[in-house]
Amino acid sequence: MDYTKPIFEKASIRGLADYILYGLAPNKDTRDYETRLDDVYEKYKKAVFNFDDNPTPELLDLANEMTEETASVYMEIGIQTGILLMLDIIKNTGTKELLNLFSSEVKEQGEAETP
């Protein structure tokens, strides 16, 4: 698997997300998560205050609510996708014993939850 080493060296969570969401090569933005979120939040807050100078405008609260729900949904989808990728990697690397063990545990849990 030496030919995959350069691919994995270039891999990053941000690169994968950009590719899945936009079909783009990884964004060269090196800011940390907090800075990225703070920058866009401040930009949006300034735009909101152009329309409503209330210190706690309803538009800002609704945007925060929408953002939280969107983030939650995409996080759930991302976790599920990660698990599917993990299972595919296990299958492709020939570690079927681990895949069988995992599959039997999932099946047993499903049977236990069924009334």
Helices and strands as residue ranges (DSSP letters): G 2-4, H 5-10, H 13-22, H 33-51, H 58-92, H 96-113
